[in-house]
Amino acid sequence: MATLAVALAACSTTAVLNAVQPDAGISVTHGSDISGPRGTLDVYRPALADGTAPIVLFLYGGSWDRGEKADYAFVGKAMAAAGLVTVIADYRLYPQVRWPAYLQDNARALRWTKQHAAQFGGDPADIFLMGHSAGAYEALMLTLDPRWLAAEVWIRAAICAAQSGWRVPTIFCR
């Protein structure tokens, strides 16, 4: 047990969560191209998704200067195991780009998600955004500010955990 504790102490929190999250009963498609630098996404879905599954686009945090979709595989796996098609996209980071490039990249990922929903067994009329930290800001802006998507993509709600430590999320419905 002490060896396990030492080994886990050397890992990041997300690495530990990724290591312990089971993936039975789900299917994962890695690296779907949505164009541009860091323009790929991963789709996690229930193995038996039939076109009616709700969809969650998860936007990770990292102060817009770090992070990658692979860090949050545990989110995709857990949500797919619960019956949700889950999309996690990479977006460009600072200092290579500045605001609003992050929003533009995530808006592109959301458009892609809606356009390809049926391909992954999801319902394009049942899309939720979920974000943590900087990703919570992204989810909120994409949901509430029409500059980014106008009326082209309908979002059911944004689920945002904006504080560190994964505190209780706030839900914004459109």
C-alpha positions in Angstrom: 0.0 0.0 0.0 2.9 2.4 0.8 4.3 1.7 -2.7 1.0 2.6 -4.3 0.8 5.8 -2.2 4.3 6.9 -3.3 3.6 6.0 -7.0 0.3 8.0 -6.9 2.0 11.0 -5.3 4.3 11.2 -8.3 1.3 11.4 -10.7 -0.8 14.4 -11.6 -4.4 14.3 -10.4 -5.7 13.9 -13.9 -3.3 11.0 -14.5 -4.6 9.2 -11.5 -8.2 9.8 -12.5 -7.5 8.6 -16.0 -5.8 5.4 -14.7 -8.7 4.4 -12.4 -11.6 5.3 -14.7 -12.9 2.0 -16.3 -13.7 2.1 -20.0 -15.9 -1.0 -20.3 -19.0 -0.5 -22.4 -17.8 2.6 -24.2 -16.2 3.4 -27.5 -13.6 6.1 -28.1 -12.6 7.8 -31.3 -9.4 9.8 -30.9 -8.1 12.7 -33.0 -11.0 13.6 -35.2 -9.7 16.6 -37.2 -11.6 19.9 -36.9 -8.7 21.8 -38.6 -6.2 24.2 -37.4 -3.4 23.9 -34.9 -4.4 21.7 -32.0 -7.6 21.2 -33.9 -8.5 17.7 -32.9 -11.0 16.2 -30.6 -11.9 12.9 -29.0 -15.4 11.4 -28.9 -16.4 9.1 -26.0 -19.7 7.3 -26.5 -21.8 4.5 -25.0 -21.1 1.4 -27.1 -24.8 1.1 -27.9 -25.5 4.8 -28.6 -28.5 4.8 -30.9 -28.8 8.4 -32.1 -30.8 9.6 -29.1 -28.0 10.0 -26.6 -27.5 13.5 -25.1 -24.2 15.1 -26.0 -21.7 17.0 -23.8 -18.9 19.1 -25.1 -16.4 19.3 -22.3 -14.1 22.3 -22.3 -11.1 21.9 -20.0 -9.4 24.6 -18.0 -5.8 25.6 -17.6 -5.7 29.4 -17.6 -5.7 29.2 -21.4 -2.0 28.4 -21.4 -1.9 24.7 -20.6 -3.9 21.5 -20.8 -4.9 19.0 -23.4 -7.8 16.7 -24.1 -6.0 13.6 -23.1 -5.7 14.9 -19.5 -9.5 14.7 -19.2 -10.1 11.2 -20.7 -11.6 10.3 -17.3 -14.4 12.8 -17.9 -15.2 11.4 -21.3 -15.1 7.8 -20.0 -17.3 8.5 -17.0 -19.9 10.4 -18.9 -20.0 7.9 -21.8 -20.5 5.1 -19.1 -23.5 7.2 -17.9 -25.0 7.2 -21.4 -23.8 10.5 -22.7 -21.8 11.1 -25.9 -18.9 13.2 -24.8 -16.6 15.3 -26.9 -13.4 16.8 -25.6 -11.5 19.1 -28.0 -8.1 20.7 -27.8 -7.9 24.5 -28.4 -5.0 26.8 -29.1 -3.2 28.2 -26.1 -1.4 31.4 -24.9 1.2 32.6 -25.9 0.7 31.3 -29.4 -2.7 33.0 -29.5 -4.7 35.4 -27.5 -8.4 36.0 -26.8 -10.8 35.4 -28.6 -8.9 32.6 -30.4 -9.9 30.2 -27.6 -13.6 31.0 -28.1 -13.3 30.7 -31.8 -11.7 27.2 -31.5 -14.3 26.0 -29.1 -17.1 27.4 -31.3 -15.6 25.4 -34.1 -15.6 22.3 -32.0 -19.2 22.9 -31.0 -20.2 23.3 -34.7 -18.4 20.1 -35.5 -20.1 18.3 -32.7 -23.6 19.3 -33.9 -22.7 18.4 -37.6 -21.3 14.9 -36.6 -23.7 14.0 -33.8 -25.5 11.3 -35.6 -22.2 9.7 -36.7 -21.5 9.0 -33.0 -25.1 8.1 -31.9 -25.8 11.5 -30.3 -28.9 13.7 -30.7 -27.9 17.1 -32.3 -30.8 18.8 -30.6 -29.7 17.7 -27.1 -26.3 19.4 -26.7 -24.8 20.6 -23.4 -21.6 22.4 -22.7 -19.6 21.6 -19.6 -16.5 23.5 -18.6 -14.0 23.6 -15.8 -12.1 26.8 -14.8 -11.1 28.6 -18.1 -13.3 26.0 -19.9 -16.2 27.2 -17.7 -15.8 30.7 -19.1 -15.7 29.3 -22.6 -18.9 27.3 -22.0 -20.7 30.3 -20.5 -19.6 32.6 -23.3 -20.6 30.2 -26.1 -24.0 29.7 -24.4 -24.9 33.3 -23.6 -23.0 35.6 -26.0 -24.5 35.5 -29.5 -21.2 36.8 -31.1 -19.7 33.3 -31.0 -22.5 31.1 -32.4 -25.5 33.3 -33.1 -28.5 31.0 -33.4 -26.7 28.4 -35.5 -26.2 25.9 -32.7 -28.8 25.3 -30.0 -27.3 24.5 -26.6 -29.5 23.1 -23.8 -27.3 24.3 -20.9 -23.8 25.2 -19.8 -22.6 23.4 -16.7 -19.7 25.4 -15.3 -17.3 24.7 -12.4 -15.3 27.9 -12.5 -13.4 27.6 -9.2 -10.5 25.4 -8.5 -11.0 22.1 -6.7 -14.0 21.0 -8.8 -16.5 22.7 -6.5 -20.3 22.5 -7.0 -21.1 23.5 -10.6 -23.4 26.3 -11.7 -25.9 25.5 -14.5 -26.9 28.2 -17.0 -29.8 27.3 -19.2 -30.3 29.0 -22.5 
